[in-house]
Amino acid sequence: MNWLIETLRAHPEIALFLTLALGYALTRVRLGPIQLNAVVAVLLAGVAVGQLRIEVPASLQWVFFVLFLFSIGYQTGPQFFRGLGKSALPQVGLALLLCGMVLASALALSRIFGFDAGGGAGLLAGGLNASAAIGTAGDAIARLPLEPAATQALATSLAVAFAVTYLVGLLTEIFTLTTIGPWLMRADLAAECRQLEMEMGVGGREAGVSAYQHVVVRAYTVPAGLEGWTVAAVEQSFSPARVFAERLRTPEASVEPTPDTVLHAGDVLALSGRLSTLAGSGNPLAGAEIDDPDLLDIPTATLDVVIAAKEIVGQTLGAIAETIGRHEAYRRGFLRQVLRGGKAVPLGLGTVLERGDVVTLVGPAAQLRRFAPLIGHALPPTGRTDLLSMTVAIALGGLGGLATVRLGGLDVGISMPVGVLLGGLVAGWLHSVRPAVAAVPQPVLQVFDSIGLTGFLAVVGVNAGPGFITGLATSGIPLVVAGVLVCLVPNVVTILVGRYLLRIHPGVLMGICAGAGTSPAGLAAVQEKAGSKIPTLGYGVSYAVGNLLLALWGSVMVMLLSR
């Protein structure tokens, strides 16, 4: 055992990965209804390993943390810059209100309970599950003009407060958004969301992994009753559903028909459309379907496109289908899903497309390549990571964050972590408008997100380990109480203002609160409670704003409480 301890002390990099392994192992252990997530599990594993008096270089934690911040910024960049437009002002305003109340509540509670700068910042970061805030707070603590022992004491308080309030804040957030919020609004969340879905024309079936094919191509022998019909007349007979003629076999040859092509009995026509339409009773070719592999051998594709065209932005899917969707240039493209802030939004004729939304299109490959540039920018189907753009964004963002301005005798700046977050925001936005620039595939971002955060917390836990138990014993109960209040009060105020002053739909409002509180778990709980994806409509912009502000608040709390 002594050999192992000495080895870990001599090689802290091994201790770091041992901590990560222990943390991830803890996430697989369930005690009744309790199962730790990776954030808390790795931090606690770090505390346990830290009891061996292992010192991990503090600089190592920032290598992990900047990867985490870049991934968060990159993923929310398009939504953050979309939030600067007029249409998103209510969401931005409520996100600012909630984040402002979080800062005020955390500061007031820290004064009441006597928390130091580390404890107050940890309360804010843990109570709102704002993992980025613990990093900015740690950076601010490291820059304070203190003795090493005092700096370590504040870092330990930060880790203790974050660990205690994280689970408390998570449970409070879920309970507030699913129970207290609907009660305050006197609203049946599920009924309200169903009503809005009906107004938007959203179907009841949720998309997912299924053998069901929504869009298909079928071959039909033209019956005598359609002798002399044009292709346009056949397509129009399915209206308002969209069905298109892809190929036509005549006795002479196989051709790609135009709307004016005249059909004759015995011709074989390939139609593309939604299965529910082609299999429905309104199909004039029903009963004439045949199997024709050669005619149906049409290259099809799935393509992700970032919405950017002015004539698309702000329009409902119904309006788009009835206007530009009928034009020849836009033909034969079918919509599978819309992602906003990385979350799928409900699809219906009343769904409004916003700049920065990522839509998934299905249809003939050649047509999609012509169609995509008319509505936005096609995302390249590649796994290549633009490492040059990524590293430049991190380096320039970090340098910009280190710049300070002297105000009232104090050097004021946004801090290196917030600078990196801003660099990620810009890189993500640039990629959304210029897909060839700063490409980082989603699997890479997920790795940065998970290992970046947990690697950072592992170092924090190991270095804070020796003083963790003492700190927990002296301030555990006050932290639990403060953790509930710092989450509850801002959400309650935001819900009351959003519902009774701004008259925002209850489901959308709950999504705004979940986003501003940077709580994917809160959004998932609200969606489950409502049985709907309607809350996602309020999540994207507020999540982007909340990530930036709560990260900034970590350093602000340290500055305010250390004066």
C-alpha positions as MATLAB code, in Angstrom:
seq = 'MNWLIETLRAHPEIALFLTLALGYALTRVRLGPIQLNAVVAVLLAGVAVGQLRIEVPASLQWVFFVLFLFSIGYQTGPQFFRGLGKSALPQVGLALLLCGMVLASALALSRIFGFDAGGGAGLLAGGLNASAAIGTAGDAIARLPLEPAATQALATSLAVAFAVTYLVGLLTEIFTLTTIGPWLMRADLAAECRQLEMEMGVGGREAGVSAYQHVVVRAYTVPAGLEGWTVAAVEQSFSPARVFAERLRTPEASVEPTPDTVLHAGDVLALSGRLSTLAGSGNPLAGAEIDDPDLLDIPTATLDVVIAAKEIVGQTLGAIAETIGRHEAYRRGFLRQVLRGGKAVPLGLGTVLERGDVVTLVGPAAQLRRFAPLIGHALPPTGRTDLLSMTVAIALGGLGGLATVRLGGLDVGISMPVGVLLGGLVAGWLHSVRPAVAAVPQPVLQVFDSIGLTGFLAVVGVNAGPGFITGLATSGIPLVVAGVLVCLVPNVVTILVGRYLLRIHPGVLMGICAGAGTSPAGLAAVQEKAGSKIPTLGYGVSYAVGNLLLALWGSVMVMLLSR';
ca = [
       0.000    0.000    0.000;
       2.842    2.408    0.857;
       4.353    1.669   -2.560;
       1.090    2.605   -4.266;
       0.697    5.817   -2.285;
       4.258    6.925   -2.987;
       3.851    6.068   -6.652;
       0.680    8.178   -6.907;
       2.387   11.068   -5.146;
       5.304   10.850   -7.550;
       3.012   10.522  -10.592;
      -0.080   12.682  -10.005;
      -1.127   12.151  -13.625;
      -1.826    8.496  -12.731;
      -3.732    9.621   -9.617;
      -5.842   11.869  -11.826;
      -6.979    9.067  -14.101;
      -7.497    6.768  -11.129;
      -9.802    9.427   -9.713;
     -11.724    9.606  -12.973;
     -12.059    5.824  -13.047;
     -13.366    5.731   -9.476;
     -15.799    8.545  -10.215;
     -17.251    6.938  -13.304;
     -17.495    3.643  -11.431;
     -19.567    5.399   -8.746;
     -22.064    6.521  -11.398;
     -22.939    2.841  -11.971;
     -23.857    2.275   -8.332;
     -27.503    2.797   -7.401;
     -28.731    2.969   -3.802;
     -32.510    2.750   -4.066;
     -33.638    5.811   -6.038;
     -30.249    7.530   -5.642;
     -27.670    7.406   -8.416;
     -24.864    9.962   -8.605;
     -24.138   11.767  -11.849;
     -20.570   12.080  -13.120;
     -20.074   15.639  -11.824;
     -20.679   14.821   -8.160;
     -19.214   11.297   -8.360;
     -15.852   12.440   -9.751;
     -15.610   15.312   -7.275;
     -16.231   12.935   -4.355;
     -13.753   10.438   -5.786;
     -11.213   13.239   -5.960;
     -11.831   14.088   -2.319;
     -11.266   10.431   -1.383;
      -8.014   10.187   -3.349;
      -6.979   13.552   -1.913;
      -6.889   12.042    1.568;
      -3.604   10.426    0.477;
      -2.050   13.931    0.397;
      -1.425   13.842   -3.341;
      -0.645   17.181   -4.972;
      -1.785   17.592   -8.574;
      -0.402   20.677  -10.396;
      -3.169   23.274  -10.424;
      -2.263   24.259  -13.986;
      -3.408   20.824  -15.155;
      -6.992   21.543  -14.162;
      -7.183   24.501  -16.538;
      -6.170   22.378  -19.512;
      -9.268   20.267  -18.902;
     -11.471   23.216  -18.071;
     -10.787   25.225  -21.235;
     -11.860   22.197  -23.320;
     -15.110   22.071  -21.365;
     -15.724   25.813  -21.768;
     -14.954   25.738  -25.479;
     -17.442   22.902  -26.034;
     -20.192   24.729  -24.137;
     -19.567   27.964  -26.011;
     -19.338   26.235  -29.384;
     -22.653   24.424  -28.954;
     -24.555   27.510  -27.779;
     -22.923   30.079  -30.078;
     -25.643   30.152  -32.777;
     -28.394   30.514  -30.161;
     -26.495   33.198  -28.251;
     -26.131   35.447  -31.285;
     -29.720   34.721  -32.362;
     -30.739   36.019  -28.939;
     -29.510   39.455  -29.971;
     -32.463   39.737  -32.368;
     -35.818   41.285  -31.490;
     -37.812   38.058  -31.632;
     -35.882   36.582  -28.713;
     -35.994   39.649  -26.442;
     -38.547   38.190  -23.966;
     -36.406   35.083  -23.520;
     -33.240   37.142  -23.128;
     -34.965   39.469  -20.649;
     -36.180   36.615  -18.458;
     -32.770   34.927  -18.615;
     -31.175   38.189  -17.459;
     -33.744   38.456  -14.664;
     -33.159   34.904  -13.413;
     -29.369   35.200  -13.573;
     -29.480   38.588  -11.857;
     -31.619   37.138   -9.078;
     -29.185   34.223   -8.737;
     -26.276   36.608   -8.150;
     -28.264   38.733   -5.684;
     -29.595   35.685   -3.803;
     -26.196   33.989   -3.578;
     -24.588   37.185   -2.319;
     -27.328   37.819    0.268;
     -27.287   34.218    1.523;
     -23.497   34.260    1.770;
     -23.684   37.380    3.927;
     -26.418   35.887    6.124;
     -24.673   32.546    6.694;
     -21.160   33.971    6.789;
     -19.744   32.079    3.801;
     -16.326   33.160    2.578;
     -15.563   33.936   -1.076;
     -15.051   30.260   -1.928;
     -18.208   29.115   -0.152;
     -20.347   31.827   -1.745;
     -19.087   31.077   -5.247;
     -19.523   27.334   -4.666;
     -23.091   27.978   -3.497;
     -23.892   29.796   -6.734;
     -22.192   27.181   -8.923;
     -23.688   24.168   -7.157;
     -27.153   25.537   -6.407;
     -27.692   26.300  -10.107;
     -25.670   23.319  -11.399;
     -23.561   25.940  -13.209;
     -20.370   23.924  -13.527;
     -18.623   26.683  -15.480;
     -18.961   29.001  -12.475;
     -16.788   26.815  -10.251;
     -13.982   27.176  -12.760;
     -14.212   30.955  -13.081;
     -14.413   31.213   -9.290;
     -11.339   29.025   -8.902;
      -9.469   31.224  -11.359;
     -10.500   34.350   -9.439;
      -9.405   32.812   -6.120;
      -6.005   31.922   -7.571;
      -5.493   35.561   -8.599;
      -6.274   36.996   -5.137;
      -3.236   38.525   -3.349;
      -3.263   35.931   -0.540;
      -0.865   33.535    1.136;
      -0.888   30.004   -0.330;
      -2.598   28.609    2.785;
      -5.425   31.158    2.564;
      -5.840   30.510   -1.152;
      -6.075   26.754   -0.529;
      -8.652   27.333    2.227;
     -10.874   29.283   -0.186;
     -10.439   26.611   -2.867;
     -11.500   23.963   -0.358;
     -14.562   26.015    0.638;
     -15.405   26.291   -3.058;
     -15.253   22.514   -3.549;
     -17.240   21.780   -0.361;
     -20.016   24.235   -1.210;
     -20.259   22.996   -4.797;
     -20.434   19.331   -3.790;
     -23.081   19.900   -1.093;
     -25.343   22.214   -3.082;
     -25.148   20.493   -6.473;
     -27.586   17.681   -5.660;
     -29.685   20.012   -3.498;
     -29.937   22.491   -6.359;
     -30.729   19.794   -8.909;
     -33.627   18.419   -6.866;
     -34.890   21.924   -6.094;
     -34.771   22.894   -9.776;
     -36.760   19.836  -10.839;
     -39.353   20.253   -8.069;
     -39.730   23.974   -8.766;
     -40.220   23.589  -12.515;
     -42.534   20.577  -12.372;
     -44.584   21.313   -9.232;
     -44.175   24.789   -7.737;
     -44.097   26.578  -11.093;
     -47.339   25.108  -12.471;
     -49.015   25.761   -9.096;
     -47.942   29.416   -9.140;
     -49.289   29.807  -12.669;
     -52.513   27.904  -11.851;
     -51.795   25.896  -14.991;
     -52.136   22.284  -16.032;
     -48.801   21.988  -17.831;
     -49.752   18.948  -19.898;
     -53.087   20.452  -20.981;
     -51.508   23.804  -21.848;
     -48.839   22.134  -23.965;
     -51.397   19.928  -25.734;
     -53.421   23.021  -26.578;
     -50.398   24.790  -28.058;
     -49.466   21.646  -29.984;
     -52.956   21.610  -31.503;
     -52.575   25.260  -32.522;
     -49.195   24.463  -34.072;
     -50.507   21.366  -35.837;
     -48.089   19.070  -34.045;
     -48.809   15.353  -34.378;
     -48.888   13.065  -31.388;
     -46.125   10.698  -32.543;
     -42.623   11.439  -31.268;
     -39.618   10.901  -33.495;
     -37.136    8.284  -32.422;
     -35.408    5.059  -33.375;
     -38.001    3.061  -35.222;
     -38.468    0.737  -38.173;
     -41.155    3.131  -39.402;
     -40.071    5.056  -42.515;
     -41.663    8.489  -42.622;
     -40.585    9.314  -46.197;
     -40.678    6.611  -48.882;
     -40.559    6.161  -52.669;
     -43.143    3.865  -54.277;
     -43.700    2.703  -57.902;
     -47.155    2.608  -59.534;
     -48.502    1.511  -62.887;
     -50.563    4.376  -64.322;
     -54.177    3.130  -64.611;
     -56.462    3.880  -67.534;
     -58.371    6.366  -65.384;
     -55.337    8.685  -65.312;
     -54.762    8.598  -69.076;
     -53.786   12.119  -70.198;
     -53.138   13.478  -66.690;
     -50.061   15.596  -66.227;
     -47.492   14.951  -63.490;
     -48.518   18.257  -61.880;
     -52.154   17.103  -61.732;
     -51.187   13.870  -59.999;
     -49.039   15.710  -57.463;
     -51.784   18.272  -56.847;
     -54.324   15.501  -56.204;
     -52.537   14.769  -52.906;
     -52.785   18.403  -51.713;
     -52.248   19.677  -49.057;
     -49.786   16.783  -48.607;
     -46.553   17.029  -50.606;
     -45.960   14.176  -53.088;
     -43.514   14.375  -55.990;
     -42.871   12.386  -59.153;
     -39.259   11.219  -59.160;
     -39.032    8.997  -62.238;
     -41.205    7.777  -65.087;
     -40.784    4.699  -67.268;
     -42.436    4.813  -70.659;
     -42.185    2.196  -73.420;
     -39.318    4.243  -74.856;
     -37.147    5.054  -71.790;
     -36.887    5.995  -68.118;
     -36.910    9.772  -67.600;
     -37.106   12.360  -64.846;
     -40.541   13.898  -65.460;
     -41.395   17.590  -65.386;
     -44.695   18.972  -64.048;
     -45.981   19.203  -67.656;
     -45.170   15.588  -68.573;
     -48.311   13.766  -69.786;
     -48.984   10.290  -68.394;
     -50.328    7.336  -70.350;
     -51.884    4.095  -69.173;
     -49.231    1.452  -68.560;
     -46.461    3.935  -67.718;
     -44.706    3.288  -64.397;
     -44.404    6.311  -62.102;
     -42.190    6.596  -58.998;
     -43.644    8.896  -56.325;
     -41.941   10.160  -53.168;
     -43.861   11.311  -50.116;
     -44.715   10.500  -46.557;
     -45.792    6.911  -46.048;
     -49.010    8.016  -44.354;
     -49.922    9.921  -47.528;
     -49.025    7.312  -50.121;
     -50.691    4.536  -48.110;
     -53.824    6.619  -47.510;
     -57.186    6.244  -49.181;
     -56.719    9.545  -51.051;
     -54.003    8.111  -53.298;
     -55.459    7.977  -56.850;
     -52.914    5.258  -57.676;
     -53.932    3.019  -54.769;
     -54.041   -0.609  -55.833;
     -51.603   -0.033  -58.706;
     -48.353   -0.303  -56.727;
     -45.682   -2.597  -58.139;
     -42.144   -3.620  -57.202;
     -39.699   -2.036  -59.655;
     -36.161   -2.062  -58.192;
     -34.551   -0.382  -61.194;
     -36.966    2.542  -61.245;
     -36.768    2.943  -57.459;
     -32.960    2.936  -57.440;
     -32.838    6.663  -56.647;
     -29.888    7.991  -54.589;
     -31.342    9.555  -51.436;
     -29.641   11.427  -48.644;
     -30.096   12.964  -45.229;
     -28.663   16.451  -44.848;
     -28.368   18.837  -41.891;
     -28.792   22.507  -42.794;
     -28.384   25.606  -40.609;
     -31.264   28.010  -41.301;
     -30.045   31.419  -42.516;
     -32.238   32.582  -45.447;
     -34.265   35.731  -44.680;
     -37.397   34.365  -46.366;
     -37.297   31.321  -44.058;
     -36.403   32.905  -40.710;
     -39.456   33.734  -38.602;
     -41.874   31.805  -40.839;
     -44.032   28.854  -39.796;
     -43.597   25.502  -41.501;
     -47.144   25.842  -42.808;
     -46.412   29.202  -44.426;
     -43.173   27.895  -45.894;
     -44.923   24.864  -47.387;
     -47.627   27.037  -48.974;
     -45.236   29.623  -50.446;
     -41.680   28.766  -51.391;
     -42.249   25.085  -50.710;
     -44.353   24.877  -53.877;
     -41.620   26.353  -56.096;
     -39.690   24.021  -58.368;
     -36.341   24.850  -56.704;
     -37.600   23.689  -53.310;
     -39.342   20.525  -54.476;
     -38.822   17.035  -53.140;
     -37.251   17.935  -49.809;
     -38.886   16.542  -46.656;
     -38.275   17.744  -43.114;
     -37.382   15.135  -40.486;
     -36.525   17.244  -37.406;
     -35.569   20.707  -36.184;
     -32.892   21.198  -33.519;
     -32.673   24.428  -31.524;
     -29.825   24.715  -29.077;
     -29.155   21.023  -29.620;
     -32.694   20.059  -28.557;
     -35.468   18.814  -30.854;
     -38.440   21.179  -31.070;
     -42.016   20.014  -31.726;
     -42.878   19.799  -35.414;
     -46.153   21.122  -36.765;
     -47.510   23.568  -39.323;
     -47.278   26.302  -36.662;
     -43.624   25.644  -35.767;
     -41.568   28.778  -36.441;
     -38.059   28.409  -37.860;
     -35.411   30.662  -36.324;
     -31.986   31.680  -37.541;
     -29.451   29.126  -36.323;
     -31.922   26.219  -36.192;
     -30.502   22.987  -37.612;
     -33.014   21.171  -39.812;
     -32.617   17.606  -41.042;
     -33.810   17.126  -44.619;
     -34.535   13.866  -46.416;
     -34.871   13.452  -50.174;
     -33.075   12.740  -53.452;
     -29.388   13.528  -52.962;
     -29.023   15.683  -56.072;
     -32.108   17.747  -55.205;
     -30.999   18.325  -51.618;
     -27.631   19.634  -52.789;
     -29.460   22.218  -54.906;
     -32.062   22.926  -52.246;
     -29.882   23.409  -49.142;
     -28.093   26.650  -50.197;
     -31.466   28.321  -50.736;
     -32.423   28.038  -47.053;
     -29.073   28.155  -45.274;
     -25.744   26.388  -44.956;
     -25.364   22.633  -45.276;
     -23.261   21.053  -42.552;
     -20.548   18.871  -44.084;
     -21.006   15.156  -43.272;
     -17.469   14.702  -42.045;
     -15.747   13.651  -38.852;
     -12.832   16.052  -39.416;
     -12.045   18.468  -36.598;
     -10.685   21.896  -37.537;
      -7.981   21.888  -34.861;
      -6.471   25.131  -36.125;
      -9.677   27.113  -35.640;
     -10.374   25.424  -32.312;
      -6.970   26.161  -30.814;
      -6.950   29.723  -32.149;
     -10.377   30.348  -30.581;
      -9.193   29.009  -27.207;
      -5.902   30.936  -27.291;
      -7.355   34.274  -28.422;
     -10.348   33.936  -26.116;
      -8.114   33.200  -23.137;
      -5.792   36.116  -23.927;
      -8.760   38.441  -24.318;
     -10.138   37.311  -20.984;
      -6.844   38.120  -19.248;
      -6.987   41.749  -20.381;
      -8.035   44.069  -17.549;
      -9.155   47.653  -17.066;
      -8.257   49.576  -13.911;
     -11.395   50.952  -12.241;
     -11.391   52.485   -8.775;
      -8.032   50.981   -7.947;
      -9.105   47.479   -9.066;
      -8.055   45.550  -12.168;
     -11.352   44.470  -13.713;
     -11.583   41.848  -16.471;
     -13.831   39.014  -17.607;
     -11.205   36.355  -16.634;
      -9.500   33.720  -18.752;
     -12.285   31.078  -18.466;
     -15.012   33.494  -19.607;
     -12.741   34.604  -22.447;
     -12.423   30.988  -23.606;
     -16.196   30.610  -23.358;
     -16.618   33.679  -25.580;
     -14.088   32.244  -28.015;
     -16.196   29.089  -28.219;
     -19.349   31.150  -28.758;
     -17.777   32.955  -31.704;
     -16.370   29.732  -33.199;
     -19.747   27.986  -32.941;
     -21.517   30.940  -34.515;
     -18.979   31.190  -37.355;
     -19.428   27.500  -38.111;
     -23.201   27.957  -38.238;
     -22.922   30.646  -40.927;
     -19.823   29.268  -42.671;
     -19.849   25.459  -42.272;
     -16.395   25.125  -43.826;
     -14.920   27.098  -40.899;
     -14.257   25.799  -37.360;
     -15.825   22.364  -37.848;
     -15.916   20.307  -34.635;
     -18.061   17.127  -34.833;
     -20.615   16.494  -32.121;
     -18.862   13.369  -30.750;
     -15.689   15.417  -30.208;
     -17.669   18.115  -28.391;
     -19.252   15.478  -26.168;
     -15.802   14.191  -25.184;
     -14.581   17.724  -24.457;
     -17.748   18.391  -22.464;
     -17.541   15.285  -20.272;
     -13.804   14.701  -19.784;
     -13.102   18.430  -19.652;
     -15.462   19.027  -16.742;
     -14.787   15.817  -14.838;
     -11.013   16.135  -15.318;
     -11.161   19.632  -13.878;
     -13.270   18.509  -10.921;
     -10.994   15.541  -10.285;
      -8.050   17.904   -9.769;
     -10.166   20.226   -7.620;
     -11.312   17.306   -5.474;
      -7.832   15.828   -5.009;
      -6.292   19.159   -3.995;
      -9.215   20.039   -1.713;
      -9.384   16.568   -0.157;
      -7.384   17.165    3.048;
      -9.644   19.976    4.253;
     -12.905   18.785    2.726;
     -14.251   16.793    5.684;
     -13.628   19.638    8.127;
     -15.301   22.154    5.871;
     -18.317   19.900    5.340;
     -18.760   19.399    9.107;
     -18.718   23.122    9.854;
     -21.029   24.392    7.117;
     -23.038   21.428    5.819;
     -26.529   22.351    7.096;
     -26.319   26.072    6.214;
     -25.196   25.076    2.719;
     -28.196   22.770    2.272;
     -30.622   25.549    3.264;
     -28.826   28.111    1.108;
     -28.692   25.651   -1.807;
     -32.468   25.335   -1.801;
     -33.078   29.082   -1.591;
     -30.514   30.161   -4.199;
     -32.313   27.971   -6.748;
     -35.901   28.448   -5.575;
     -36.107   32.244   -5.225;
     -34.792   33.231   -8.716;
     -37.012   30.662  -10.423;
     -40.132   31.758   -8.530;
     -39.557   35.442   -9.349;
     -38.917   34.651  -13.017;
     -42.029   32.465  -13.256;
     -44.253   35.167  -11.746;
     -42.874   37.891  -14.019;
     -42.964   35.715  -17.125;
     -46.504   34.490  -16.594;
     -48.348   37.453  -15.108;
     -46.424   40.361  -16.636;
     -45.222   39.043  -20.001;
     -48.038   36.472  -20.476;
     -45.695   33.772  -21.746;
     -47.074   30.276  -22.331;
     -46.495   28.090  -19.216;
     -44.633   25.345  -21.074;
     -42.358   27.782  -22.901;
     -41.754   29.676  -19.649;
     -40.610   26.525  -17.877;
     -38.201   25.928  -20.746;
     -36.841   29.464  -20.359;
     -36.226   28.883  -16.647;
     -34.493   25.554  -17.310;
     -32.308   27.179  -19.957;
     -31.373   30.271  -17.946;
     -30.499   27.959  -15.052;
     -28.354   25.848  -17.430;
     -30.275   22.748  -16.392;
     -30.728   20.067  -19.089;
     -32.072   17.814  -16.318;
     -34.697   20.442  -15.474;
     -35.765   20.629  -19.124;
     -36.045   16.838  -19.339;
     -38.179   16.766  -16.178;
     -40.496   19.493  -17.504;
     -40.888   17.697  -20.842;
     -41.748   14.489  -19.039;
     -44.258   16.291  -16.810;
     -45.870   18.004  -19.808;
     -45.623   14.978  -22.102;
     -44.471   17.425  -24.765;
     -41.458   19.077  -26.371;
     -43.081   22.514  -26.148;
     -40.722   23.627  -23.304;
     -37.824   23.286  -25.750;
     -39.111   26.384  -27.574;
     -37.937   28.531  -24.661;
     -34.703   26.702  -23.904;
     -32.108   27.527  -26.572;
     -31.549   31.274  -26.249;
     -31.940   31.352  -22.472;
     -29.450   28.467  -22.121;
     -26.837   30.365  -24.116;
     -27.346   33.560  -22.073;
     -27.384   31.647  -18.780;
     -24.126   29.834  -19.546;
     -22.287   33.093  -20.151;
     -23.702   35.013  -17.193;
     -23.450   32.247  -14.596;
     -19.853   31.583  -15.652;
     -19.115   35.272  -15.190;
     -20.883   35.318  -11.804;
     -18.341   32.833  -10.396;
     -15.560   35.407  -10.543;
     -17.927   38.251   -9.581;
     -18.908   36.426   -6.380;
     -15.255   35.986   -5.402;
     -14.577   39.657   -6.048;
     -17.600   40.849   -4.059;
     -17.051   38.552   -1.066;
     -13.299   39.106   -0.815;
     -13.518   42.898   -0.520;
];
